[in-house]
Amino acid sequence: MASLAGAALASCSILLLLLVPCAPGQGQPPEAPEEAWAEGQPPEASEDALTMLLSDGGCRAFSGLVAMTAGVGDAFREQIGSDLGLTILCPDDEAVGAFMPRFHNLTADEQVAVLLYHGLTMAYSEELLSWVTRVHGEFSTLDGEDMLTIRHHRGRLMLSSWPPSSRNKTRITKTVVDDDHLAVYLIDAVLIPADPKRQRVVALIVIIVVLVAGVLVAIFLLFHALVYLGSLVCRLRSWCKGRAAAYASAARVTPHGQGQQEH
């Protein structure tokens, strides 16, 4: 009886050993995650992959804002999968921490605009970014309205809003990712789109300055034209008087001369 029980136990053990490797995912080595940023191919950028990439690059706080703000992560991933790719200018954790009180005071639309302002509508490699900044330096951002200025300054790439503002400047401190479809650069401050009211005021000031300068130039040219015209009139009057005097003198001299010749 004991031998039958032992045989049954052994059979069950063998059956269990046969079944365990057949269980889904059991007995198989874990699959290597698909390369998220395969060279030359649009990446399959999942939310977790992008968050992990930014966090590992020193942008944990910024990646948290991207994840919690509706629509921003989707916009980033959609742009990554496009033909042009995406460049993310990622503020470091210290910069985001200092900006958080101001961020919470923004409206929902303003928060989205600030985060999308850190995305450029093309994957700029280090070499390409350096070349483009020497040519023109203005870049389109994902918010679709505001431009970003990048300039070389003492061997570094400096970023600022457009129009330029001394209170809204930052610099690139590190390259996190440099790939065909995604470039990520660490920056030391949060970029803020220019205030539309400020842009309108600046535009109005520029228009007024241009108009005033145009009026002053017109007055200056008109004044000199009048002075020149006055001088021409004076010269013409003097010439006319001279010619009239010459004719009068000739008229007086001619009869007297003729009488002397007849005598």
C-alpha positions in Angstrom: 0.0 0.0 0.0 2.9 2.3 0.9 4.5 1.4 -2.4 1.4 2.4 -4.3 1.2 5.7 -2.5 4.9 6.4 -3.2 4.4 5.5 -6.9 1.4 7.9 -7.1 3.3 10.7 -5.5 6.2 10.2 -7.9 3.8 10.3 -10.8 2.2 13.5 -9.7 5.7 15.1 -9.2 6.7 14.1 -12.7 3.4 15.5 -14.1 3.9 18.8 -12.3 7.5 19.1 -13.7 6.1 18.5 -17.2 3.4 21.1 -16.8 5.4 23.9 -15.2 7.6 24.8 -18.3 4.5 24.8 -20.4 2.9 27.7 -18.4 2.8 31.0 -20.3 6.0 32.9 -19.6 7.4 30.2 -17.4 10.8 28.6 -18.1 11.6 31.2 -20.8 14.2 33.9 -20.5 12.6 37.4 -20.3 12.4 39.0 -23.7 14.7 41.9 -24.3 12.7 45.1 -24.6 12.3 46.4 -28.1 14.9 49.1 -28.9 12.8 52.2 -28.4 15.0 54.5 -30.5 16.2 52.3 -33.3 18.5 54.1 -35.7 16.7 55.2 -38.9 13.3 54.0 -37.8 10.4 55.9 -36.1 10.5 54.7 -32.4 7.7 53.0 -30.7 7.6 55.5 -27.9 5.4 54.3 -25.2 4.5 56.5 -22.3 6.7 54.5 -19.9 9.6 54.4 -22.3 9.6 58.2 -22.7 9.1 58.8 -19.0 12.0 56.4 -18.2 14.2 58.0 -20.8 13.7 61.5 -19.5 14.0 60.4 -15.8 17.3 58.6 -16.5 18.6 61.7 -18.2 18.1 64.0 -15.2 14.5 65.2 -16.1 12.5 63.3 -13.6 10.4 66.3 -12.5 9.8 67.4 -16.0 8.8 64.0 -17.2 6.3 63.9 -14.3 4.8 67.2 -15.5 4.6 65.8 -19.0 2.9 62.6 -17.8 0.3 64.5 -15.6 -0.6 67.2 -18.1 -3.2 66.0 -20.6 -2.2 66.0 -24.2 1.5 66.8 -23.8 2.8 63.3 -23.7 0.7 62.3 -26.7 2.0 65.3 -28.6 5.6 64.4 -27.8 5.1 60.8 -28.9 3.2 61.7 -32.1 6.1 64.0 -33.1 8.7 61.4 -32.3 7.0 59.0 -34.8 6.8 61.6 -37.5 9.3 62.0 -40.4 11.0 64.9 -38.8 11.2 63.6 -35.2 11.3 65.6 -32.0 13.8 67.6 -29.9 13.1 67.9 -26.2 14.7 70.7 -24.3 14.4 69.2 -20.8 14.8 71.4 -17.7 16.7 69.7 -14.9 15.0 68.8 -11.6 16.3 71.9 -9.8 15.0 74.2 -12.4 11.5 72.6 -12.4 11.4 72.6 -8.6 12.0 76.4 -8.6 9.4 76.9 -11.3 6.6 74.7 -9.7 4.9 77.5 -7.7 4.5 79.6 -10.8 3.4 76.5 -12.8 0.6 75.8 -10.5 -0.7 79.3 -10.9 -1.0 78.9 -14.6 -4.2 77.9 -16.3 -4.5 74.5 -17.9 -3.9 75.9 -21.4 -0.9 77.9 -20.2 0.6 74.8 -18.5 0.2 72.8 -21.8 1.8 75.7 -23.7 4.8 75.9 -21.4 5.5 72.2 -21.7 5.0 72.0 -25.4 7.3 75.1 -25.7 10.2 72.7 -24.7 9.7 70.6 -27.9 11.1 71.5 -31.3 9.4 70.2 -34.4 12.5 68.3 -35.6 15.1 66.0 -34.2 18.2 68.2 -34.1 21.4 66.4 -33.6 24.3 68.2 -31.9 26.0 68.9 -35.2 22.8 70.0 -36.9 21.8 72.2 -34.0 25.2 73.9 -33.9 25.0 74.5 -37.7 21.5 75.9 -37.7 22.1 78.3 -34.9 24.9 79.8 -36.9 22.6 80.4 -39.8 19.4 81.9 -38.3 18.7 80.6 -34.8 14.9 80.8 -34.6 13.1 77.5 -34.1 9.4 76.4 -34.3 8.1 74.8 -31.1 5.3 72.3 -30.5 2.9 74.9 -29.1 2.4 76.1 -32.6 2.5 79.8 -31.8 5.8 80.8 -30.3 9.3 80.7 -31.6 12.5 79.9 -29.7 15.8 81.5 -30.2 19.1 79.6 -29.8 22.4 81.4 -30.1 26.1 80.6 -29.6 27.6 82.4 -26.7 31.1 81.8 -25.4 31.2 78.2 -26.7 27.7 77.4 -25.3 24.2 77.2 -26.8 22.0 79.8 -25.2 18.2 79.6 -25.4 15.6 82.3 -25.0 12.1 83.1 -25.9 11.2 85.2 -29.0 11.3 88.2 -28.8 14.5 87.8 -26.7 14.2 88.5 -23.0 17.0 88.7 -20.6 14.7 87.3 -17.9 14.0 84.1 -19.9 17.3 82.6 -20.8 18.8 79.2 -20.3 21.7 77.1 -21.7 22.2 73.5 -22.8 24.3 71.6 -20.2 24.1 68.0 -21.4 23.1 65.9 -24.4 20.8 63.1 -23.1 19.8 61.5 -26.5 21.1 62.2 -30.0 19.2 60.0 -32.5 17.5 60.3 -35.9 14.0 60.6 -34.4 14.6 62.0 -30.9 17.1 64.4 -29.5 17.0 65.3 -25.8 19.1 68.1 -24.2 19.3 69.0 -20.6 18.9 72.7 -19.8 19.3 74.6 -16.6 16.0 76.7 -16.5 12.4 76.4 -17.6 11.6 78.2 -20.8 8.4 80.4 -20.8 6.6 81.5 -24.0 6.5 85.2 -24.5 3.4 86.8 -23.0 1.0 87.6 -25.9 0.2 90.9 -24.2 3.9 91.7 -24.1 4.3 90.7 -27.8 1.4 93.0 -28.7 3.0 95.9 -26.7 6.4 95.2 -28.3 4.8 95.1 -31.8 2.9 98.4 -31.1 6.1 100.1 -29.8 8.0 98.9 -32.9 5.2 100.3 -35.2 5.2 103.6 -33.3 9.0 103.9 -33.5 9.0 103.1 -37.2 6.2 105.6 -37.9 7.9 108.4 -35.8 11.2 107.7 -37.5 9.5 107.8 -40.9 7.8 111.1 -40.1 11.1 112.6 -38.9 12.9 111.4 -42.0 10.2 112.8 -44.2 10.3 116.2 -42.3 14.1 116.3 -42.6 14.0 115.5 -46.4 11.1 118.0 -46.9 13.1 120.7 -45.0 16.2 120.2 -47.1 14.1 120.1 -50.3 12.5 123.4 -49.4 15.9 124.9 -48.6 17.3 123.7 -51.9 14.3 124.9 -53.8 14.6 128.3 -52.0 18.2 128.6 -53.0 17.3 127.7 -56.6 14.7 130.5 -56.6 17.2 133.0 -55.3 19.7 132.0 -57.9 17.1 132.3 -60.6 16.0 135.7 -59.4 19.6 136.9 -59.3 20.2 135.6 -62.8 17.1 137.2 -64.1 18.0 140.6 -62.5 21.5 140.3 -64.0 20.2 139.5 -67.5 17.7 142.4 -67.2 20.4 144.8 -66.2 22.6 143.7 -69.0 19.8 144.2 -71.5 19.0 147.7 -70.1 22.6 148.7 -70.3 22.9 147.4 -73.8 19.8 149.4 -74.8 21.2 152.7 -73.4 24.6 152.2 -75.0 23.5 151.2 -78.5 21.8 154.5 -79.7 24.7 156.6 -78.4 27.2 154.5 -80.1 25.3 154.6 -83.4 25.2 158.5 -83.2 28.9 158.8 -82.8 29.5 156.6 -85.8 27.2 158.8 -88.0 29.0 162.0 -86.8 
